[in-house]
């Protein structure tokens, strides 16, 4: 399980007085670099979510903006989608619809403690690590088609390396949104 402070193993290691990101053991070298990047951005994401109440996690300023809790769930769902669906070819369950409330026109998640979101993020990351631990660096060049596009005449293809890059970029993007949402929380001095 990932906890709020468990990322120090890959973040903040010092090399000649410079902060660096070191790949964890058990992965091919290039894949390990992506794992380290994913863990680094996750640690930074969780720093912005740390200490938030269920109400703060559920707050959003207007119906076109996702709450911090929804964004955390969305990060986990997108990682699950790319790894489980597109690389492993196993469909996601309907339980992930709540990570896309605006797209599906459903209410945003509310009333859940931070631990609920951490469990979803940890579960998704554990699956990612398990899948990637079985790959070699040569697998990064392998291309896959989105499971949603399967059978489409002009389906988009992605390399596994692009998927991993996109997962880092995707979470970094939403980390910025979470940071801003935390600053906008009404009446909170967080």
Residue frames as a rotation matrix with the C-alpha (Angstrom) as fourth column:
UNK 1
0.567 0.824 0.000 0.00
0.824 -0.567 0.000 0.00
0.000 0.000 -1.000 0.00
UNK 2
-0.363 -0.617 0.698 1.15
0.593 -0.731 -0.338 3.48
0.719 0.291 0.631 -0.83
UNK 3
0.323 0.430 -0.843 1.01
0.906 -0.397 0.144 5.91
-0.273 -0.811 -0.518 2.02
UNK 4
0.984 0.166 0.063 1.36
0.177 -0.941 -0.290 9.66
0.011 0.296 -0.955 1.91
UNK 5
0.604 -0.797 -0.021 5.03
-0.730 -0.563 0.387 9.56
-0.321 -0.218 -0.922 2.86
UNK 6
0.538 -0.372 0.757 6.28
0.107 0.921 0.376 6.35
-0.836 -0.121 0.535 1.26
UNK 7
0.968 -0.067 0.240 7.83
0.238 -0.037 -0.970 7.87
0.074 0.997 -0.019 -1.84
UNK 8
0.655 -0.753 -0.056 11.19
-0.639 -0.593 0.490 8.80
-0.402 -0.285 -0.870 -0.37
UNK 9
0.257 -0.589 0.766 12.73
0.229 0.807 0.544 5.61
-0.939 0.035 0.342 -1.78
UNK 10
0.083 -0.215 0.973 12.64
0.989 0.139 -0.053 7.04
-0.124 0.967 0.224 -5.32
UNK 11
0.706 0.188 0.683 12.41
0.333 -0.939 -0.085 10.76
0.625 0.287 -0.726 -4.63
UNK 12
0.867 -0.276 0.416 15.08
-0.466 -0.745 0.477 12.92
0.178 -0.607 -0.774 -3.21
UNK 13
0.658 -0.751 0.051 18.05
0.670 0.615 0.416 10.61
-0.344 -0.240 0.908 -3.48
UNK 14
0.774 -0.422 -0.473 21.18
-0.415 -0.901 0.125 12.72
-0.479 0.100 -0.872 -3.75
UNK 15
0.582 -0.666 0.467 23.86
0.811 0.518 -0.271 12.32
-0.061 0.537 0.842 -6.35
UNK 16
-0.498 -0.857 0.132 26.78
0.852 -0.512 -0.106 14.69
0.159 0.060 0.986 -5.72
UNK 17
-0.712 0.260 -0.652 24.43
0.277 -0.750 -0.601 17.17
-0.645 -0.609 0.462 -3.99
UNK 18
-0.740 0.547 -0.392 21.82
-0.650 -0.429 0.628 16.99
0.175 0.719 0.673 -6.76
UNK 19
-0.114 0.793 0.598 18.32
-0.515 0.468 -0.719 15.60
-0.850 -0.390 0.355 -6.32
UNK 20
-0.754 -0.120 -0.645 17.71
-0.636 0.374 0.674 12.70
0.161 0.920 -0.359 -8.69
UNK 21
0.433 0.870 0.236 15.09
-0.866 0.475 -0.159 10.06
-0.250 -0.136 0.959 -9.40
UNK 22
-0.681 -0.730 0.049 16.40
-0.708 0.675 0.206 6.52
-0.184 0.106 -0.977 -9.10
UNK 23
0.032 0.702 -0.711 14.64
-0.695 0.527 0.489 3.55
0.718 0.479 0.505 -10.71
UNK 24
0.330 0.147 0.932 13.53
-0.865 0.443 0.237 0.91
-0.378 -0.885 0.273 -8.24
UNK 25
-0.781 -0.604 0.158 14.92
-0.530 0.775 0.345 -2.63
-0.331 0.186 -0.925 -8.36
UNK 26
-0.416 0.593 0.690 12.99
0.248 0.804 -0.541 -5.33
-0.875 -0.054 -0.481 -10.17
UNK 27
0.754 0.645 -0.122 12.36
0.091 -0.287 -0.954 -3.48
-0.650 0.708 -0.275 -13.44
UNK 28
0.263 -0.620 0.739 14.17
0.961 0.101 -0.257 -3.24
0.085 0.778 0.622 -16.75
UNK 29
-0.596 -0.658 -0.461 16.28
0.740 -0.672 0.002 -0.04
-0.311 -0.339 0.888 -16.75
UNK 30
-0.908 0.265 0.325 14.11
-0.025 -0.807 0.590 2.17
0.419 0.527 0.739 -18.98
UNK 31
0.076 0.969 -0.233 10.87
0.328 0.197 0.924 0.84
0.942 -0.146 -0.303 -17.51
UNK 32
0.018 -0.164 -0.986 12.32
0.998 0.057 0.008 1.49
0.055 -0.985 0.165 -14.05
UNK 33
-0.939 -0.345 -0.005 12.85
0.345 -0.939 0.015 5.13
-0.010 0.012 1.000 -15.03
UNK 34
-0.443 0.853 0.276 9.15
-0.169 -0.381 0.909 5.44
0.880 0.357 0.313 -15.84
UNK 35
0.290 0.504 -0.814 8.19
0.712 0.455 0.535 3.76
0.639 -0.735 -0.227 -12.55
UNK 36
-0.465 -0.549 -0.695 10.41
0.870 -0.428 -0.244 6.25
-0.163 -0.718 0.677 -10.71
UNK 37
-0.950 0.148 0.276 8.78
-0.031 -0.921 0.388 9.16
0.312 0.360 0.879 -12.55
UNK 38
-0.051 0.988 -0.144 5.29
0.104 0.149 0.983 7.82
0.993 0.035 -0.110 -11.82
UNK 39
0.201 0.072 -0.977 6.17
0.934 0.288 0.213 7.49
0.296 -0.955 -0.010 -8.12
UNK 40
-0.801 -0.550 -0.237 7.71
0.593 -0.783 -0.188 10.95
-0.083 -0.291 0.953 -8.01
UNK 41
-0.727 0.582 0.365 4.63
-0.254 -0.722 0.644 12.65
0.638 0.375 0.672 -9.45
UNK 42
0.184 0.816 -0.548 2.36
0.391 0.450 0.802 10.56
0.902 -0.362 -0.237 -7.18
UNK 43
-0.231 -0.340 -0.912 4.22
0.973 -0.053 -0.226 11.73
0.028 -0.939 0.343 -4.11
UNK 44
-0.989 -0.144 -0.012 3.80
0.144 -0.989 0.044 15.32
-0.019 0.041 0.999 -5.22
UNK 45
-0.360 0.931 0.057 0.10
-0.113 -0.104 0.988 14.78
0.926 0.350 0.143 -5.97
UNK 46
0.211 0.483 -0.850 -0.49
0.717 0.514 0.470 13.30
0.664 -0.709 -0.238 -2.53
UNK 47
-0.730 -0.484 -0.483 1.19
0.683 -0.554 -0.477 16.24
-0.036 -0.678 0.734 -0.80
UNK 48
-0.859 0.453 0.239 -1.61
-0.348 -0.858 0.377 18.45
0.376 0.241 0.895 -2.15
UNK 49
0.061 0.933 -0.354 -4.31
-0.178 0.359 0.916 16.03
0.982 0.008 0.188 -0.99
UNK 50
-0.541 -0.378 -0.752 -2.81
0.573 0.489 -0.658 15.38
0.616 -0.787 -0.048 2.42
UNK 51
-0.902 0.118 -0.415 -5.03
0.348 -0.368 -0.862 16.31
-0.254 -0.922 0.291 5.35
UNK 52
-0.745 0.667 -0.029 -8.16
-0.560 -0.601 0.570 17.13
0.363 0.441 0.821 3.33
UNK 53
-0.567 0.659 0.495 -11.54
-0.337 0.363 -0.869 16.27
-0.752 -0.659 0.016 4.82
UNK 54
-0.465 0.492 0.736 -14.29
0.766 0.641 0.056 14.43
-0.444 0.589 -0.675 2.93
UNK 55
0.615 0.715 -0.333 -16.04
0.469 -0.671 -0.574 17.77
-0.634 0.197 -0.748 2.42
UNK 56
0.194 -0.633 -0.750 -12.88
-0.535 -0.709 0.460 19.37
-0.823 0.312 -0.476 1.00
UNK 57
-0.767 -0.478 0.428 -12.30
0.021 0.648 0.761 16.37
-0.642 0.593 -0.487 -1.28
UNK 58
-0.237 0.793 0.561 -15.88
0.897 0.400 -0.186 16.69
-0.372 0.460 -0.806 -2.61
UNK 59
0.303 0.384 -0.872 -15.99
0.173 -0.922 -0.345 20.49
-0.937 -0.046 -0.346 -3.09
UNK 60
-0.450 -0.413 0.792 -16.00
0.882 -0.066 0.466 21.94
-0.140 0.908 0.394 -6.61
UNK 61
-0.781 0.036 -0.623 -16.55
0.100 -0.978 -0.181 25.56
-0.616 -0.203 0.761 -7.66
UNK 62
-0.082 0.810 -0.581 -19.02
-0.891 -0.321 -0.322 24.86
-0.448 0.491 0.747 -10.49
UNK 63
0.604 0.476 0.639 -20.51
-0.277 0.877 -0.392 21.89
-0.747 0.059 0.662 -12.36
UNK 64
0.918 -0.302 -0.256 -17.86
-0.214 0.167 -0.962 22.04
0.333 0.939 0.088 -15.11
UNK 65
-0.060 -0.969 0.240 -14.98
-0.784 -0.103 -0.612 21.42
0.618 -0.225 -0.753 -12.67
UNK 66
0.383 0.131 -0.914 -14.09
0.239 0.942 0.236 18.15
0.892 -0.309 0.330 -10.98
UNK 67
0.898 -0.055 0.437 -13.49
-0.434 -0.276 0.858 18.02
0.073 -0.960 -0.272 -7.24
UNK 68
-0.120 -0.982 0.146 -10.13
-0.991 0.111 -0.073 16.98
0.056 -0.154 -0.987 -5.79
UNK 69
-0.166 0.120 0.979 -11.60
-0.408 0.895 -0.179 13.58
-0.898 -0.429 -0.100 -4.91
UNK 70
0.845 0.504 0.177 -12.91
-0.025 0.367 -0.930 13.11
-0.534 0.782 0.323 -8.44
UNK 71
0.592 -0.699 -0.402 -9.51
-0.751 -0.297 -0.589 14.09
0.292 0.651 -0.701 -9.87
UNK 72
-0.342 -0.715 0.609 -7.76
-0.864 0.495 0.096 11.54
-0.370 -0.493 -0.787 -7.63
UNK 73
0.163 0.504 0.848 -10.19
-0.057 0.863 -0.502 8.86
-0.985 0.034 0.169 -8.74
UNK 74
0.936 0.175 -0.305 -9.76
-0.279 -0.157 -0.947 9.97
-0.214 0.972 -0.098 -12.37
UNK 75
0.081 -0.982 -0.168 -5.96
-0.995 -0.071 -0.065 9.59
0.052 0.173 -0.984 -12.11
UNK 76
-0.463 -0.219 0.859 -6.40
-0.463 0.886 -0.024 6.02
-0.756 -0.409 -0.511 -10.86
UNK 77
0.492 0.761 0.423 -9.01
0.028 0.471 -0.882 5.21
-0.870 0.445 0.210 -13.52
UNK 78
0.792 -0.238 -0.562 -6.91
-0.610 -0.311 -0.728 6.49
-0.002 0.920 -0.392 -16.41
UNK 79
-0.322 -0.937 0.137 -3.88
-0.939 0.335 0.082 4.53
-0.123 -0.102 -0.987 -15.22
UNK 80
-0.264 0.327 0.907 -6.06
-0.161 0.913 -0.375 1.42
-0.951 -0.245 -0.189 -14.91
UNK 81
0.767 0.628 -0.128 -7.48
-0.191 0.034 -0.981 2.02
-0.612 0.777 0.146 -18.37
UNK 82
0.454 -0.654 -0.605 -4.13
-0.877 -0.210 -0.432 2.38
0.156 0.727 -0.669 -20.14
UNK 83
-0.578 -0.773 0.262 -2.49
-0.810 0.582 -0.068 -0.56
-0.100 -0.251 -0.963 -18.36
UNK 84
-0.460 0.446 0.768 -5.37
-0.134 0.820 -0.557 -2.99
-0.878 -0.358 -0.317 -17.84
UNK 85
0.588 0.807 0.057 -7.45
-0.034 0.095 -0.995 -2.30
-0.808 0.583 0.083 -20.92
UNK 86
0.814 -0.175 -0.554 -5.00
-0.576 -0.364 -0.732 -1.21
-0.074 0.915 -0.397 -23.55
UNK 87
-0.263 -0.951 -0.162 -1.88
-0.948 0.286 -0.138 -3.17
0.177 0.117 -0.977 -22.64
UNK 88
-0.817 -0.087 0.570 -3.40
-0.344 0.867 -0.360 -6.22
-0.463 -0.490 -0.739 -20.94
UNK 89
-0.724 0.582 -0.370 -6.61
-0.364 0.133 0.922 -6.25
0.586 0.802 0.116 -23.08
UNK 90
-0.583 0.555 -0.594 -8.88
0.788 0.566 -0.244 -6.69
0.201 -0.610 -0.766 -20.03
UNK 91
-0.064 0.631 0.773 -11.95
0.267 -0.736 0.622 -4.41
0.961 0.247 -0.121 -19.86
UNK 92
-0.961 -0.153 0.229 -12.40
-0.142 -0.436 -0.888 -2.15
0.236 -0.887 0.398 -16.84
UNK 93
-0.484 0.822 -0.299 -15.51
0.875 0.452 -0.173 -2.51
-0.007 -0.346 -0.938 -14.74
UNK 94
0.141 0.693 0.707 -18.40
0.567 -0.642 0.516 -0.07
0.811 0.328 -0.484 -14.66
UNK 95
0.576 0.072 -0.815 -17.34
0.803 -0.239 0.546 1.00
-0.156 -0.968 -0.195 -11.16
UNK 96
-0.490 -0.852 -0.184 -14.86
0.763 -0.521 0.382 3.41
-0.421 0.046 0.906 -12.80
UNK 97
0.014 0.568 0.823 -17.66
0.809 -0.490 0.325 5.53
0.588 0.661 -0.466 -14.35
UNK 98
0.816 0.346 -0.464 -17.61
0.573 -0.599 0.560 7.68
-0.084 -0.722 -0.687 -11.20
UNK 99
-0.100 -0.930 -0.355 -14.14
0.628 -0.335 0.702 8.88
-0.771 -0.153 0.618 -12.25
UNK 100
-0.922 -0.134 0.363 -15.71
0.382 -0.473 0.794 10.63
0.065 0.871 0.487 -15.29
UNK 101
-0.327 0.888 -0.322 -18.84
0.669 -0.023 -0.743 12.32
-0.667 -0.459 -0.587 -13.86
UNK 102
-0.187 0.254 -0.949 -18.93
-0.428 -0.891 -0.154 15.27
-0.884 0.377 0.276 -16.25
UNK 103
-0.847 -0.178 -0.500 -18.56
-0.531 0.310 0.789 13.01
0.015 0.934 -0.357 -19.31
UNK 104
-0.810 0.520 -0.272 -21.32
0.441 0.845 0.302 10.67
0.387 0.124 -0.914 -18.11
UNK 105
-0.329 0.717 0.615 -23.59
-0.381 -0.696 0.608 13.33
0.864 -0.034 0.502 -16.58
UNK 106
0.386 0.399 -0.832 -23.54
0.573 0.604 0.555 11.73
0.723 -0.690 0.004 -13.12
UNK 107
0.949 -0.014 0.316 -22.95
-0.237 -0.693 0.681 13.31
0.210 -0.721 -0.660 -9.70
UNK 108
-0.019 -1.000 -0.002 -19.41
-0.485 0.011 -0.874 13.70
0.874 -0.016 -0.485 -8.47
UNK 109
0.059 -0.057 -0.997 -18.29
0.623 0.782 -0.008 11.44
0.780 -0.621 0.081 -5.66
UNK 110
-0.057 -0.059 0.997 -18.78
-0.578 -0.812 -0.081 12.85
0.814 -0.581 0.012 -2.18
UNK 111
0.699 0.408 0.587 -18.54
-0.693 0.185 0.697 11.87
0.175 -0.894 0.412 1.46
UNK 112
0.817 -0.454 -0.356 -15.45
0.404 0.891 -0.208 9.68
0.412 0.026 0.911 1.05
UNK 113
0.767 -0.616 -0.181 -12.33
-0.113 -0.406 0.907 10.07
-0.632 -0.675 -0.381 3.20
UNK 114
0.304 -0.761 -0.573 -8.89
-0.946 -0.313 -0.087 10.50
-0.113 0.568 -0.815 1.68
UNK 115
-0.454 -0.501 0.737 -8.13
-0.501 0.827 0.255 6.85
-0.737 -0.253 -0.627 2.47
UNK 116
0.486 0.700 0.523 -10.77
0.153 0.521 -0.840 5.78
-0.860 0.489 0.146 -0.07
UNK 117
0.924 -0.145 -0.354 -8.94
-0.382 -0.413 -0.827 7.61
-0.027 0.899 -0.437 -2.85
UNK 118
-0.049 -0.988 0.144 -5.52
-0.973 0.080 0.216 6.42
-0.225 -0.130 -0.966 -1.68
UNK 119
-0.103 0.062 0.993 -6.76
-0.144 0.987 -0.077 2.81
-0.984 -0.151 -0.093 -1.84
UNK 120
0.854 0.461 0.242 -7.89
0.186 0.163 -0.969 3.30
-0.486 0.872 0.053 -5.46
UNK 121
0.674 -0.678 -0.294 -4.60
-0.724 -0.527 -0.445 4.98
0.147 0.513 -0.846 -6.41
UNK 122
-0.197 -0.775 0.601 -2.57
-0.835 0.453 0.311 2.29
-0.513 -0.441 -0.736 -4.62
UNK 123
0.251 0.387 0.887 -4.53
0.066 0.908 -0.415 -0.53
-0.966 0.163 0.202 -6.24
UNK 124
0.991 0.116 -0.066 -4.07
-0.044 -0.177 -0.983 0.92
-0.126 0.977 -0.170 -9.70
UNK 125
0.380 -0.921 -0.083 -0.35
-0.913 -0.358 -0.197 1.51
0.152 0.150 -0.977 -9.13
UNK 126
-0.110 -0.398 0.911 0.17
-0.550 0.788 0.278 -2.01
-0.828 -0.470 -0.306 -7.74
UNK 127
0.653 0.409 0.638 -1.36
0.297 0.637 -0.712 -3.43
-0.697 0.654 0.294 -10.92
UNK 128
0.908 -0.366 -0.203 0.85
-0.382 -0.529 -0.758 -1.15
0.170 0.766 -0.620 -13.05
UNK 129
0.060 -0.942 0.331 3.97
-0.975 0.015 0.220 -2.24
-0.212 -0.336 -0.918 -11.20
UNK 130
0.089 0.039 0.995 3.01
-0.182 0.983 -0.022 -5.90
-0.979 -0.179 0.095 -11.50
UNK 131
0.899 0.301 0.317 2.45
0.254 0.230 -0.939 -5.64
-0.356 0.926 0.130 -15.26
UNK 132
0.784 -0.613 -0.102 5.60
-0.539 -0.589 -0.603 -3.62
0.309 0.527 -0.792 -15.91
UNK 133
0.163 -0.741 0.652 7.81
-0.787 0.301 0.539 -5.89
-0.595 -0.601 -0.534 -13.78
UNK 134
0.333 0.049 0.942 7.18
0.255 0.957 -0.141 -8.64
-0.908 0.287 0.306 -16.34
UNK 135
0.984 0.100 0.148 8.27
0.171 -0.283 -0.944 -6.49
-0.052 0.954 -0.296 -19.31
UNK 136
-0.030 -0.998 0.053 11.63
0.903 -0.005 0.430 -5.83
-0.429 0.061 0.901 -20.89
UNK 137
-0.282 -0.146 -0.948 12.77
-0.065 -0.983 0.171 -2.52
-0.957 0.110 0.268 -22.30
UNK 138
-0.993 -0.071 0.098 12.10
0.085 0.166 0.982 -3.95
-0.086 0.984 -0.159 -25.78
UNK 139
-0.297 0.955 0.012 8.38
0.950 0.297 -0.098 -4.00
-0.097 -0.018 -0.995 -24.88
UNK 140
-0.208 0.194 -0.959 8.40
0.262 -0.933 -0.246 -0.20
-0.942 -0.303 0.143 -24.77
UNK 141
-0.806 -0.164 -0.569 8.45
-0.461 -0.430 0.777 -0.16
-0.372 0.888 0.271 -28.58
UNK 142
-0.777 0.589 0.222 5.47
0.629 0.738 0.244 -2.51
-0.020 0.330 -0.944 -28.85
UNK 143
-0.833 0.545 0.096 2.30
-0.517 -0.828 0.216 -0.77
0.197 0.131 0.972 -30.02
UNK 144
-0.708 0.706 -0.012 -1.23
0.617 0.611 -0.496 -1.40
-0.343 -0.359 -0.868 -28.81
UNK 145
-0.586 0.652 0.481 -4.65
0.093 -0.536 0.839 -0.20
0.805 0.537 0.253 -29.86
UNK 146
-0.724 0.425 0.543 -7.04
-0.688 -0.386 -0.615 1.29
-0.052 -0.819 0.572 -27.36
UNK 147
-0.866 0.447 0.224 -9.52
0.387 0.883 -0.264 -1.36
-0.315 -0.142 -0.938 -26.28
UNK 148
-0.027 0.876 -0.481 -12.26
0.046 -0.479 -0.876 1.21
-0.999 -0.046 -0.027 -26.98
UNK 149
0.057 -0.045 -0.997 -11.04
-0.886 -0.463 -0.029 1.43
-0.461 0.885 -0.066 -30.60
UNK 150
-0.695 -0.381 0.610 -10.76
-0.151 0.907 0.394 -2.32
-0.703 0.181 -0.687 -31.12
UNK 151
-0.196 0.592 0.782 -12.28
0.818 0.538 -0.203 -3.14
-0.541 0.599 -0.590 -34.49
UNK 152
0.564 0.377 -0.734 -12.36
0.005 -0.891 -0.454 0.50
-0.826 0.252 -0.504 -35.60
UNK 153
0.858 -0.202 0.472 -11.30
0.503 0.148 -0.851 1.15
0.102 0.968 0.229 -39.18
UNK 154
0.215 -0.792 0.571 -8.83
0.083 -0.568 -0.819 3.86
0.973 0.223 -0.057 -38.16
UNK 155
0.897 0.101 -0.430 -7.97
0.414 0.151 0.898 2.88
0.155 -0.983 0.093 -34.58
UNK 156
0.577 -0.718 0.388 -5.24
-0.686 -0.685 -0.246 4.90
0.442 -0.124 -0.888 -32.90
UNK 157
0.638 -0.475 -0.606 -2.13
0.529 0.843 -0.103 2.93
0.560 -0.255 0.789 -31.97
UNK 158
0.737 -0.402 0.543 0.19
-0.635 -0.687 0.352 3.78
0.232 -0.605 -0.762 -29.07
UNK 159
-0.104 -0.788 -0.606 3.58
-0.025 0.611 -0.791 2.46
0.994 -0.067 -0.083 -28.04
UNK 160
0.537 0.230 -0.811 3.86
0.740 0.334 0.584 1.27
0.406 -0.914 0.009 -24.47
UNK 161
-0.543 -0.776 -0.321 6.56
0.840 -0.501 -0.210 3.90
0.002 -0.384 0.923 -23.96
UNK 162
-0.685 0.361 0.633 4.12
-0.045 -0.888 0.457 6.64
0.727 0.284 0.625 -25.05
UNK 163
0.403 0.868 -0.289 1.51
0.245 0.202 0.948 5.24
0.882 -0.453 -0.132 -22.64
UNK 164
0.210 -0.389 -0.897 3.97
0.975 0.147 0.165 5.44
0.067 -0.910 0.410 -19.73
UNK 165
-0.856 -0.477 0.199 5.03
0.484 -0.875 -0.013 8.94
0.180 0.085 0.980 -20.73
UNK 166
-0.339 0.819 0.463 1.36
-0.071 -0.513 0.855 9.92
0.938 0.257 0.232 -20.97
UNK 167
0.465 0.508 -0.725 0.62
0.653 0.356 0.668 8.54
0.598 -0.784 -0.166 -17.50
UNK 168
-0.365 -0.661 -0.656 3.36
0.911 -0.398 -0.106 10.73
-0.191 -0.636 0.747 -16.00
UNK 169
-0.937 -0.001 0.349 2.18
0.147 -0.909 0.391 13.77
0.316 0.418 0.852 -17.97
UNK 170
-0.078 0.997 0.008 -1.50
0.209 0.009 0.978 13.08
0.975 0.078 -0.209 -17.17
UNK 171
0.391 0.222 -0.893 -0.98
0.890 0.155 0.429 12.92
0.234 -0.963 -0.137 -13.43
UNK 172
-0.655 -0.675 -0.341 1.30
0.727 -0.686 -0.040 15.97
-0.207 -0.274 0.939 -13.47
UNK 173
-0.686 0.494 0.534 -1.47
0.078 -0.680 0.729 17.89
0.723 0.542 0.428 -15.25
UNK 174
0.358 0.917 -0.175 -4.09
0.259 0.083 0.962 16.91
0.897 -0.390 -0.207 -12.68
UNK 175
-0.066 -0.477 -0.876 -1.64
0.997 0.010 -0.080 17.50
0.047 -0.879 0.475 -9.81
UNK 176
-0.936 -0.286 0.204 -1.63
0.301 -0.953 0.043 21.14
0.182 0.101 0.978 -10.90
UNK 177
-0.207 0.940 0.270 -5.42
-0.122 -0.299 0.947 21.23
0.971 0.163 0.176 -10.89
UNK 178
0.411 0.327 -0.851 -5.48
0.719 0.458 0.523 19.69
0.561 -0.827 -0.047 -7.41
UNK 179
-0.552 -0.688 -0.471 -2.99
0.834 -0.473 -0.285 22.30
-0.027 -0.550 0.835 -6.16
UNK 180
-0.859 0.275 0.432 -5.19
-0.105 -0.920 0.377 25.09
0.501 0.279 0.819 -7.50
UNK 181
0.132 0.969 -0.209 -8.38
0.082 0.199 0.976 23.53
0.988 -0.146 -0.053 -6.14
UNK 182
0.039 -0.190 -0.981 -6.78
0.961 0.276 -0.015 23.28
0.274 -0.942 0.193 -2.70
UNK 183
-0.897 -0.419 -0.140 -6.04
0.441 -0.874 -0.203 27.02
-0.038 -0.244 0.969 -2.80
UNK 184
-0.669 0.693 0.266 -9.65
-0.308 -0.586 0.750 27.75
0.676 0.420 0.606 -3.85
UNK 185
-0.365 0.569 -0.737 -11.30
0.737 0.661 0.145 25.77
0.569 -0.490 -0.660 -1.04
UNK 186
0.194 0.525 0.829 -13.79
-0.102 -0.829 0.549 28.09
0.976 -0.191 -0.107 0.70
UNK 187
0.748 0.212 0.629 -12.89
-0.566 -0.289 0.772 29.05
0.345 -0.934 -0.096 4.25
UNK 188
0.875 -0.468 -0.123 -9.92
0.480 0.806 0.346 26.73
-0.062 -0.362 0.930 4.37
UNK 189
0.643 -0.764 -0.048 -6.46
-0.754 -0.643 0.133 27.85
-0.133 -0.049 -0.990 5.29
UNK 190
0.711 -0.327 0.623 -4.67
0.212 0.944 0.254 24.98
-0.671 -0.049 0.740 3.55
